């Protein structure tokens, strides 16, 4: 575990969990979307608590207009939860607090990556980023020319990412593997280094 390796292979670190609530308007929209999706799922006898449930939902969503509406409602609710305005306010505060520390921002979906890149003028890295551009971006990050980079899951595994001391997780799948991969991006041991992982 990360805790067991801290101080030996990994840098000393701590995790800060920040809770952000949806605004009243966001909550009302979210609840309406989820209710719409759940109505369709109940009418089809589908339960999302399992892999087979998700697969059944995907198949059912392709068969009817009601299914397509339910899938769109699911996606909009998910995007709303991932990209709430409150998360962006917290992000702004964290970036100001830690400037100019080398920082990686992780989010689950590309739309949020591009929104953050546009709103905060931060270089973005997604699976759409050409290989040479990705290489150049990481080189600028390594040199400190770009102190902050926002990315989706493309940096989780198999990419040599320069060390960072701050990671901000705005959204993710919640899988243990993804969490450890992202944590590893900021925990490379170095004398005097202390890393911080924010889960928003």
C-alpha positions in Angstrom: 0.0 0.0 0.0 1.0 3.6 -0.4 1.0 4.1 3.4 3.5 1.2 3.8 5.9 2.5 1.2 5.9 6.1 2.3 9.3 7.2 3.4 11.1 4.3 1.7 10.2 4.1 -2.1 7.6 6.9 -2.1 7.8 10.4 -0.9 6.1 11.4 2.4 2.6 12.5 1.6 -0.8 13.2 2.8 -4.3 13.0 1.4 -6.9 15.8 1.8 -10.5 15.0 1.0 -12.7 18.0 0.1 -16.4 17.7 -0.2 -18.3 19.9 -2.7 -22.1 20.2 -2.8 -24.1 20.8 -5.9 -25.9 24.1 -6.0 -29.6 24.1 -5.6 -30.2 24.4 -9.3 -27.6 21.7 -10.0 -29.1 19.4 -7.4 -32.6 19.8 -8.9 -31.4 19.1 -12.4 -29.3 16.1 -11.2 -32.2 14.6 -9.3 -34.5 15.0 -12.3 -32.0 13.3 -14.6 -31.4 10.4 -12.2 -35.2 9.9 -11.7 -35.7 9.8 -15.4 -32.9 7.3 -15.9 -34.1 5.2 -12.9 -37.7 5.1 -14.2 -36.5 3.6 -17.4 -34.2 1.1 -15.6 -37.1 0.0 -13.3 -39.4 -0.4 -16.3 -36.9 -2.8 -17.9 -35.9 -4.6 -14.6 -32.3 -3.4 -14.9 -30.1 -2.9 -11.8 -26.9 -0.9 -12.3 -25.1 -2.5 -9.4 -23.4 -5.0 -11.5 -21.4 -5.3 -14.8 -24.3 -7.2 -16.4 -26.7 -4.5 -15.3 -24.6 -1.8 -17.1 -24.3 -4.0 -20.2 -28.1 -4.5 -20.1 -28.6 -0.8 -19.9 -26.3 -0.1 -22.9 -28.2 -2.7 -24.9 -31.6 -1.4 -23.9 -30.6 2.2 -24.6 -29.9 1.3 -28.2 -33.3 -0.2 -28.8 -35.7 2.6 -28.1 -36.1 6.4 -27.9 -36.9 6.0 -24.2 -33.7 4.0 -23.8 -31.7 6.7 -25.6 -33.3 9.4 -23.4 -32.4 7.4 -20.3 -28.7 7.0 -21.4 -28.5 10.8 -22.2 -30.0 11.6 -18.8 -27.4 9.2 -17.2 -24.5 10.9 -19.0 -25.7 14.5 -18.2 -26.1 13.6 -14.5 -22.6 12.1 -14.5 -21.2 15.2 -16.2 -23.0 17.4 -13.8 -21.5 15.5 -10.8 -18.0 15.5 -12.3 -18.1 19.2 -13.4 -20.0 21.0 -10.7 -19.2 24.8 -10.5 -18.2 24.2 -6.8 -15.4 21.9 -7.9 -14.0 24.6 -10.2 -14.1 27.1 -7.4 -12.2 24.7 -5.2 -9.7 24.1 -8.0 -9.1 27.8 -8.4 -8.4 28.1 -4.6 -6.0 25.1 -4.7 -4.1 26.4 -7.7 -3.7 29.8 -6.1 -2.7 28.2 -2.7 0.1 26.0 -4.3 1.4 28.2 -7.1 4.0 27.6 -8.6 4.2 24.0 -7.3 4.2 21.4 -10.1 0.6 20.2 -10.1 -1.3 17.5 -12.0 -5.1 17.8 -12.3 -7.0 14.6 -13.0 -10.6 14.3 -14.2 -12.6 11.5 -15.6 -14.0 13.0 -18.8 -12.4 14.9 -21.7 -15.1 17.6 -21.6 -14.0 18.6 -18.1 -10.3 18.6 -19.1 -11.0 21.0 -22.0 -13.2 23.2 -19.8 -10.5 23.5 -17.2 -7.9 24.1 -19.9 -10.0 26.9 -21.4 -11.1 28.5 -18.1 -7.7 28.4 -16.3 -5.4 28.5 -19.4 -3.8 25.2 -18.5 -2.3 22.8 -21.0 -4.6 19.8 -21.6 -3.6 16.2 -22.2 -6.2 13.6 -23.4 -6.2 10.6 -25.6 -6.9 13.0 -28.5 -3.6 14.7 -27.9 -1.1 13.7 -30.6 1.9 11.8 -29.4 4.5 14.4 -30.2 2.4 17.2 -28.6 2.0 15.0 -25.5 5.7 14.5 -25.4 6.4 18.2 -25.7 3.8 19.0 -23.1 5.4 16.7 -20.6 8.9 18.1 -21.4 7.6 21.6 -20.6 6.0 20.3 -17.4 9.3 18.6 -16.4 11.2 21.9 -17.0 8.7 24.0 -15.1 7.6 26.0 -18.1 4.1 24.5 -17.6 3.7 24.2 -13.8 0.2 22.7 -14.1 -1.2 20.1 -16.5 -4.8 18.8 -16.6 -5.5 15.3 -17.9 -8.0 12.6 -18.2 -7.0 8.9 -17.7 -4.3 9.1 -20.3 -1.6 9.6 -17.7 -2.7 6.8 -15.5 -0.4 4.1 -16.8 2.4 3.5 -19.2 3.5 7.1 -19.6 6.7 8.5 -18.0 5.3 11.6 -16.2 7.7 14.1 -14.6 7.4 14.3 -10.8 4.8 16.6 -9.3 4.2 17.5 -5.7 0.5 18.3 -5.9 -2.2 16.2 -7.5 -5.9 17.2 -7.6 -8.5 14.5 -8.4 -11.7 16.2 -9.5 -13.3 13.0 -10.6 -12.6 9.4 -11.4 -14.0 5.9 -11.5 -13.2 5.3 -7.8 -11.2 2.2 -8.7 -8.3 1.3 -6.3 -6.0 0.8 -9.3 -6.7 4.2 -10.8 -6.2 5.8 -7.4 -2.8 4.2 -6.8 -1.7 5.1 -10.3 -2.5 8.7 -9.9 -1.0 8.8 -6.4 2.2 7.4 -7.8 2.5 10.4 -10.2 3.3 12.7 -7.2 5.0 10.3 -4.8 8.5 9.8 -6.4 10.9 10.0 -3.5 13.2 13.1 -3.3 15.0 14.6 -0.4 12.9 17.2 1.4 9.8 16.5 -0.7 6.3 16.3 0.7 3.5 15.5 -1.7 -0.2 16.3 -1.3 -3.1 14.6 -3.0 -6.5 16.4 -3.0 -9.6 14.4 -3.6 -12.4 16.8 -4.5 
